[in-house]
């Protein structure tokens, strides 16, 4: 008897078997829906029915049958007209069969719910809904989609789509996709999970062009049931998958995706491409939120979960070509060596790596001594190493560079010059640590690539792809080296809106340093606070203290350099003229409160913040403020809570010029700034009603980071 797996059961790509009959339902009350099947009946079915099959070559139902022409199991066309299609007898309804594992629905959207009801009656265990026109098309389509999903849930049917072109499993010759050419895809070890069915196809053919076979390619479509997490768990447990590529458009359940990615990247490399560079989510209303955006959050979350994040589909393919054959142990430092038979391409690779923040470490004196014995004196012999032209000694040069104690992975570029180099013989001893790129006649390159693949050496198409592949190998090792704090539920609430003094007091309780300050409820207290704070000749900042005024500078609520009673009165007059609250009429407010703070010493200004992202939850930001913003770096984003290692990794991601002391400013105290980041992350994680924390700026002073302003936003 076959056991029906639970909803969260992991399944391997093993042959599907039919479940035993379960007997009549209980008559004591409504029967609960059956537990969903696993994914094997979907991706490795024993039998398939194509509902909407057509004898007309221009119809999608005909193309689907053609795509499945190599399927080794039972294949049933289904069409109410009956007859015969492509030599196969046609069922007039799914209800005529009781041995179908997978139903591929190639029917209009309005017909999908009824087709799924037929599938449920026939005991079908999985379905692919290829039509478009569901939730992506508007409210009517969304209603049809919900009806279809409800039928599938009630029957326990696993549903891929709707709005997908399908999937391809060339290894088992299950290629349920609109494009008949997928039946000829070469089986391989790289798997793809794409939100777009079209991108799924694009990547499959890009991989084929790169000489890489496909293990499984899945187009999720609208993903009403089967989504990233479950497919990732499937691939993590699939020994035949060596690397996974992801195409991500939007994410509904961020924590589930991150958890599945972490499980997968612990076992095999994952490369991800997030589309939507210009997107900023509706959540991005505030200063910190506007800096984050859903695009940046998603990329940061994918990387934090261990995925190598790339900027294009072409980079995704190059990274997969490299990582399916070369994966280094976990390491915070990865030494990259570069050996080239031509100087120009070597410079291209070196420059591209440098732009990604990857420097080539110098070789040891012993290695360089060995290279002087093997190479002409005019060649560059430190790292990169230029041989001038591939020569009979190329293999020995490669062995010397690969054997250097500072080199973990080696990139090699050499044109395919007849008789100049036998790449397999030269590179074979370094298999598992070396990537090869070349140029030359396509036929010759394909032959080289096939021979090198047999030896476990990936071949890339040129200097740019070699740099992408090397960067991916480095990123994969580094990303796995930083542990993360376990997820933590919110345990408390703030309960009300906080003014700046209250926000800073809360942050100080978590270890964040703020300037010395005084709260004044009236002018007399403000003058007393000024006298107290300026005893040592320091100047003060005078601010409006009102939780309703969140952008104080915009309304004349911040005055710097105040040092005498006359200047203080001018500042207080300006503050008193600010309207009280956002809905009160303009005019003076006699009950205005004030905040007086010591002015901080000069230093680099940073922005530290956190928001509660709709998909991923709490996210911490570290960005450049003030004059340092001209460096043009994107903010550093990480999911909270932050471990000590993760918070320090965030700080080290700042430009080296800032860390060392930008334009004569004090250097960054890495441990102290990491403490600030953890505090901000802990605050938004622990307090369920906090939606945003904004420390802008945080100034780097000789005594460590100092939060000059603080905003804590809570839900109404």
N, C-alpha and C positions, 0 to 999 in steps of 0.2 A: 504494500500500500504506500502511495506517495504522500509524504507529509507536505501540506501547504505551508510555505514559509510565512512568517509574520511580516508586518509592514516594514520593519527595520532590519529584516534579515539580510545579510550580505549574500550575494549569489555569485558564483563563478560562471564563466561561459562554458557550461557543460550541456550535453544533449538534453533536450526537454522530454519529459514523460507526461502522459496523461494522468490527472488525478483520479482517484477512485471516487465512486458515487458516495455522497454524504448522507443519503437517506432523507426521509421527510422532515420538514421543519417541525419544531415543537408547536403544539396547539394551545399552550398555556399563555401565549402573548405574542406580540410582534417579533418576528425573527430578526436578529441583528444581522447586518450585512456581513458576508464572509470576509475573512482576512484577505487582503490583496495578495495576489500571486507574486512570486519573485520576478526577476527580469529575464530569466532564461527563455521562457516562452515567447518573449518579445524579440530578443536578439539572436536566439538559436532555436527556432521552432522546428518541430518535426513535420509540421504541415501548415500550409498557408492558403487562405482564401482571399482573392482580390474582388472586393465588392464594388461593382461599377465597371467590371471588365468590359472591353469593347473590341469589336472586330475591325473598327475603323482606325487606320494607322495614325490619323491626326488627333485622336482622343487620348486623354491622360490614362484612361483605363487600359488602353492598348500598350502605351509606353511602359506602364508598370509591369505588365506581363512580360514584355521583352526584357526589362531589367532583371526579372527573376528567372530568366531562361536557363541559368545554370544551377538553380536551386535543386538539390538532390532529393528532397522529400516530395510529398504529395502537394500538388499545386492545383487549386480549384478556382476557375473563373466563376463569378457569380453575376448574373444579369437576369432580370425578370423575363426576358425574351427567350432564354434558353439557347439551344443549338450547340455550336462548337466554335471555339476561338483558338487559333494557332494549334490546331490538332488536339485540343483538350475539351472534353465534354463540359458544358456549362450548367451550373446549378441555378435554379430560378430563385432560390432563397438560401440564406445561411442555415435556416432551420432544417434543410434537407440533409445536413451533415452533422455528425457527432464526433468528428475526429480532427477538428481544426484547432491548432494552437494559436495562430496569429491571423487576425483579420486586417487586411489593408483596405481602408475605406477611401475609394476614389469616387465620391458622390458629392452633390451640392451640399452646402452647410445645413440646409433645412432638413435634409434626409439623414443626417448623421445620427440624431437621437434614436430614430426608429431602427437604423442599421445596427446600432449598439444593443438595442433591445433584442433583435434577432440573434446577435452574437451571444448575448447572455443566455438566451434560451437554448442555444446550441452548445453551451459549455465552453465557448472560446475564452482563452485566458489572457490574451493581449490584443491590442488594436493600435494601428497607426492611422491617424486622421490627417490626410494630406491636403485637404481643401483649405483655402483661405476664406475670409469673410466672417470671422468670428469676433472675439473681443477687440481685435485690432481695427475693426471696421466701424465700431460704434455700438450704441446701446442695444440695438436689435441683435447684432451678432453676438454681443456679450450674453444676452439672454439664451440664445441657442447654445452657446458654449457651456453655460451653466447646466442646461438640461442634459447635454451630452455627458458632462463630467459627473452629474448626479447618477445617470444610468450606469456608468462605468463603476462608480464607487459602490453602488448597491450590489453589483454583480462581482465585485472584486477584480474586475478586468484592469490590467495595467494599460495605461493610455499614453501614447507618445503623440505630442501635438496638442491641439490642432495647429493648422497653419505651418506645416513643415513639409519639406520635400521627402522626408523619410530618413532612412539610415542605411549604412553599408557595412557588412561583415564579410569581406572577401575571403577570409580564412575558411569560413564554413559555407561560402557561396550563398549567403542570404543578403541580397542587395535590393531591399525594398525601397526604391527611389524612382522618381519620375524620369530620370535620365538613363536610357538603356545602356549607355556606355559604361556605367558603373559595374556592369557584370564582368567587364574585362580588367578591372583594377587588380593590381598585383597584391597578393597577400603580404603582410609584413607585421611589424611589431609596434608601430606608432598608432595611437588612438586619438581621436578628435571628438570633443564635445562642443558644439556650437549652438548658440541661440538661434541663429539663422540657418535654415536649410540650405540657402544658396551659398553661404559662407562654408558650410560643411562640405558641399561639393567643390567649391573653389580650392579649399585646403587639400582635399583628397587628390585633386589633379596637380596642384603645385607640388605636393609630396611625390607624386608619380614622376613628374618632370625632374625632380631632384634624385630620382632613383631609389625612393623610399616607399616600401609597401605599407599598406594600411591594415591594422588589426580590427578597429571598429571606428566608424564615423557616425556620429549621432547628431541630427538636427532637432533641437528641442522644441522649436516653434513657441507656442504660447504656454507650454509646460503646465497644463492643468493638473498633471499627475507626476509623470517622470520628469525629474529636474536634475540640476547639477549634482547635488549631494549624493543621490543614490547611484547615479552613473559613475561618479568618482569612486565611491566605495566598491562598486563592481570592478572597475579597472585597477584599483589598488590591490585587489585580491587576485587579479588575473596575471598569472606568471608569464603569459605570452606578450603582455604589454610592457614595453621597455620605457616608453615616454608618452606623455599626454599633452595635447594642445587644447587650450580653451579659447573660445571666442565669446566675449561677454558684452551684452548690450545694457541690460538693467538687471538689478538684483532685488528680489523680494525679501528673502530671508537670509540676511548677511551672516548672522552667527552660524547657521546651518552650513552655508557654503564654506566659511572659514574652517569650521571643525572638520568637514570632509576633506578640504584641501590639506590640512595638517596631517590627517591620517594618510593621505595619498603621498605627499611629498616626503614623508618619513620613509617611504618604500621605493619611490621612483620619481624622476624629475617631472615637473609640470611647467609648461610655458603658457603664458596667458596674454591675450591682446584685448584691451578694453576700448571699445569704440565710443565716440562721443566726446572728443577733446574739448569742444566748445560748450559742452553742457554745464549749466549751473543749476542745481536742484532748487525747487521752490523753497526749500528750507533755508537757502542761503540768503537770509534777510539782513543779518547783522554783519558787522565788520569781519569777525572771525569766520562766520558762515560763508560770506562771500569769497573769502580766500580759500575755503575748502572746496565746496562744490562736490557733486556726486561723482564726477569723473576722477578727481584726485583722491577722494576717499576710497573708491573701489580699487584703484590701482594700488594704493597703499595697503589696503586690506589683503589683496591678493599676494603682494610681496611679503607681508608680515606672516602670512600663512605658508610661505615657502615657495610660491610660484615665481618663476622668472618672468617679469613683465616686460613686454617689448612694444614697439611703436607702430608696427605694421604686420600685415599677414606674411609678407616676404621675410621679415625678421623672425617671425614665429617659426617658419619652415626651416630657416638656417639654424636656429637654436635647437629645434628638434633633431635635425640631422646630426648636430654635434652631441647633444645630450643622450641620444639613444645608444651611443657607443662609449661616451666618456663621461663618467660621473665621479668626482673626487670625494674623498671623505670630508666631513664637516670641518671647516676651518675659518678663522677670522682673517687670516692672511693667506693669500694664494699667490705663489710666484709664477709669473708667466714668462716663458721663453719664446723667442721668435727667431726662426732660421729661414733665410730666404736665398734663393738662387739668383734673384734680381733685386737690385737696391731700390728701384722706384716703387714696386709693389710693397716692399718691406716698409718703406716710409709711410705709405697709405695705411697699412695695418697699424703701425705704431701711433700714427696721428689719431686714427679712429679709436684706438684703445685709450689714449690719453684724454680724449673728449669724454669718455665714459668714466674717467677717474681711475683708470688702471695703468699703473706705471710698470715698466719692465725693470726688475731689479738687476743690478750689476752682477756679473759672474765672478766667481772666486778667482783668486790669483792662479790657483792650480789649473782651473779650467781654461783660463786665458792662456796659460803657458802651453797647454796641450793644443789649443787652437793655433798658436803661432807655429807649431810644428806641422800643422795640416794645411794651413791656408797661406796664400801669397801675402806679402807684407802690406799691400795697399788696401786690403779688405777690412771692413769694420768687424771687430772681434769681441765686443763687450756684451751687448744685448740691446737691440737685435744683432744677430750674427749674419753677415752678408758674405757668401762664398764667392761672389763675382759671377759665377755660373756653376751649375751642377757639374761635379767632377767625380772621378772614381772614389775620392775621399769623402764624398757627401755623407755616406752612412756613418763613417767614423766621427765626422764633425757633429752629426746629429746625436750620436751616442755620448759624446763629450758634453754637449749642452744639456741633454736629458738627464745625465748623471750628476749635474751640478746640484749640490744640496739645497740651493735656494730656488730650484725650479720644480714646480708641481705639475704644470701642464705646458705642452709645447705646441706652438703653431708653426707650420711649415708651408712656405709658398715656393713653387718652382714650376716654370712653364714646361709643357710637355714637349721637350726637344728630343727628337729621335736619337736614341743611343746615348743620351747624356745621363739618364738616371733611371734606375729601376726602383720605383717608389715602394713597392712591396718589400723588397729586400732591405732597403734603407730604413723604412719606417717600422717594419714588422716588429723588431725587438722592443719598440716603445709603445706598442698597441695598448690602448686603455688610458694613455696619457698624451696622445698626440692627435692633432687635427691637421688635415692636409687640404690645401687649396691649389688650384692649377688653372692654366688656360691653354688653349690649343684647339685642334680640330675636334668637333663634337663626338665623332665616332671613337676617336682615340681616348677621349676623356671618359666616355661611358665604359669602355673596356677597363680603363685604369680603376674607375670607381667601383666596378663590380669586383675586381680582384682585391682591391683594398678593403671593401666591405667584408669579403670572406675572411680577411685577416683581422677584422675588428677595428678598422681605421676609417673614420668618416671623411668623405670628400666634399668640399665646398666649392662654389662656383667662381670665386674670385677674392680679391683682398677684402672687400667690404663684408662679404659673407664670412670670411675667416675671422675678422674682428668681431662680428656678431656672435659667432660660435664660441670664440674664446671668452667673450664677455659673459655669455650665458653660463658657461662652465664655472667661471669665477663666482657669478652671482648665486648660482645654485648652492655652492659650498658655503658661501658667506651667510646666505639667508637662513640656512638651517643651524647656524652656529649661535644664534641669539635666542635664549629661552624667553618665553612669555609668561606673564602671571596668569593664573587660571581665571576664567570668568567669575565675576562676583555679582550677586543680586543686590539691588538697592535695599538698604536696611533702615533708612531714615528719610525725613523730608526737612526742608528749610521752613516751609509753612507760610512764607510771606515774602514780599519784595524786600530786598536789602539795599540800604544806601551804601556809599563807598566805604565809610568807616566800618559798618557791619560786615561788609564783604571782606575787607582787609583783616578784620579781627578773626573771621572764620579761616582765612588763608594762613594767618600767623599761627593759628592753633595746629596747622598741618605742616609747619616748618618753613613758610615763605616769609622772607624778610621784607618789611615795608618801612618807609621813612617814619621818623618820629612825628607825631601829629597830635592835634588837639581839636576837640569838637566844641563849637560855640553856639549857644542857643540864642544869643543876642549880641549886640555890638559891644557891650561892656565886656562880655566874655571873650569876644574876638580880640579886643585890645589887650586883655590880660594874657591871652594865648600868644599874641605877637611878642609881648615883652618876655615871656617865658622862653619861646623858641629862638629869639634873636640875641640871647645873652652872650653868646660866643661870636657875635658878628655875622652869623649866617643869615641868608635871606630865606624868605618863605614863599610858598605857593598858597594862594587863597582860592578856595573852590566853593561852589554851591554844594550843599549837602541835601540831596533830595533824591529818593529812590525813583521818582518819576522822571527825572532829568538824566537820561542815559548818555547823551552826547553833549557834555558840558561845554566843550570848547565852541561848539556851533552856536550856542546861545549867549556867549559872553560870560560863561560861568567859571573860567579859569584865568587866574592872574598870577604871573610869575615875577620873581625878583622883588617882592614887597619887603621893605626893611624899616619903614617908619610909619607913625600913626597917620600922616597925611595920605600916603600911598594906600594904606589900608582902608581909609574911609572912601577913597575913590573906587577901590575894588568892591567894597561892600555896597556902595551906591549902585554900581553896575549889576551886581548880583541881585539886589533887591528889585531891580526893574524887570527881572525875568518873570514871565507869567508863571503862576503856580499850577503845575500839572499840565497835561496836554489839552484839557477841555475847558480850563478856567479862562475867563476873559483876561485880556492883557491889562497890565497895571502892576503897581507895586504890591509886594506881599510882606506885611509887617512881621509875619511869623517865620520868615526865612531863617534857615540854619546854615552854618558855615563850617568848613573844614580847613584848618591851617596846618601845613606840613613843611618840614625842613626841605630845602632844595638839595637834591642829590649832586654828588660830584659828577663831572663829565664822564662819558663812557659810551660805548657802543649800545645802541638801542635795539632790543629784540621784541618780538610779539609772541606771547604765549597765550594759548586759548584752548577751549574745548567746546564741542557741540554734541548734541545727541542726534546722530544721523538717523533718518527714518529707516534705513535698511540695515546698517551695521551697529547702531547704538553709539556709545560714547567714543569720541575721537579727539585726540589731543593734537594741537598744532604748535609748531615752533617755526617762526618766520623772522625775516630781517625787517627792521624798522629804521626810521631816521635816514641818515646818509648811507648806511649800509645797504639800504634797499636798492641802491643803484647797481649792486652786484647782480641783480636780476635773477636770483635763484628762486625756484618754487619753494613754498613752505614745506617743511617736513611734517608728515602726518602719520600717526600710529593709533591703532585701536587701544583703548583703555580697558582694564587697568594695565599699568606699565610695570614690568619687572625692573629691578635696578639695572640689569644688563641692557634692557630695551631702552630705558630712558637715557643711558649714557650713549647708546648707539645713535639715538636721535641727535644728541648734542654734537657728536663727532661727524654727523652728516652736514653740519654747517660748513661754509667755505673755510678753507685753512687760513685765509687772511683774517677772518673774523675771530677764529679760535686763537690765533697768535696775538691779536690786538690790532683792530682796524684803525689805520691812520693815527697811530700813537696811543690809542685807547688801551686800557688794561686788557690782558688776555682773559679768556673765558675760564672760569673755574668749572671744569666739566662736572665734577661730582656735585657741586652746589646747584648748578643749573639743572642737572638731572633730578635733584630733589624737588625743585620747583615744578618740573614737568609731572613727576609722580603725584605731587600734592594736587595739582589741577585735575589730573586724571582720577585720583581717588575721590575728590570732591564730587565730580559729576557722576561717578559710578555709585557712590554711597547714597547720594541724595536723589531720590527718584523724581522729584519735581524740578530739579535744576536742568534747564535746557541749554544753557550757554554760560561759559566762563570766559572772560576777556581781560587779560593783563596786558595793557598796551599804553606805555611801553614797560618792558623790564630792562632796566639799565645795568650794564656790566660795570661794576665799580671795583676799586682795589680791594674792597672787603667782600666782594661777591655780588651776585645778582640782587637787584632791588626792584620790587614791584611798585612803580610810581602811580599807577592807576589800576583799579580793579572793578570789574562789573560781573555780578552774578545774577543771571536772569532765571526766574522761576516761572512755572506755569501759573496762569491765573487761578 
